[in-house]
Amino acid sequence: MHVECSERLHYQFITRDDANFLFEIDQDVAVMRYINGGSPTSMKKNS
């Protein structure tokens, strides 16, 4: 998949290196209220 970059934005696929940052965002109730109603999740793998 290729998405054109713009002068202001650059896109890239999410990698394992992004896990800690994404987890921090996931713990922010103000952010997550728009995604899942405000419920933080754990780093525990769902199986």
Helices and strands as residue ranges (DSSP letters): G 16-18, H 19-26, H 29-32
